[in-house]
Amino acid sequence: MGTGKNAGIEEKTEALLLPVLEQISENTYEVVDVEYVKEGSSWYLRIYVDKEGGISIDDCELISRAIEPVLDEKDLIPDAYILEVSSPGLTRALKKERDYKRNIGKPVEVHLYKPVEIGKDKVKLFIGDLISYDEEKIVLDIGEEKEELTELLRSNISVIKQYVVF
């Protein structure tokens, strides 16, 4: 979620969205993220949703049609905007507690704000299995053959996302 005005709109939109999703899906949809961003001269309200087995275009259309009248009625966005409802994608960022929990033992890609020293190298990108996390740090297994655990401070992480090998 963004900062300032955008964060308020994003949080309010998510709060409006949760009961709408419950009405149409019996708790099968999960709100992954809400973004309110300006690109060029247009504002976009992007709602990312997921469910077990993945999201279809029909799901996105159903959610869009259900939330649109609620957003219009509440009128919490002063600007003209484009509403987009979509899947978060295969390599989505981990943002919420449940994202971290769901990815324990799975490969993740971690980008740092500033490099850390590993031996003689300075490294800003890590790929490894997420072993554990707490509010201050994450632990990755970056070893190929034996466990090579690396602790990274969450305050130094710019993005952590699912890593998919094709």
Secondary structure, DSSP 8 states (H G I E B T S, - for coil): --SHHHHHHHHHHHHHHHHHHHHHHTT--EEEEEEEEEETTEEEEEEEEE-TT---HHHHHHHHHHHHHHHHHHT---S-EEEEEE---TT-B--SHHHHHHTBTSEEEEEEEEEEEETTEEEEEEEEEEEEE-SSEEEEE--SSS--EEEEEGGGEEEEEE----
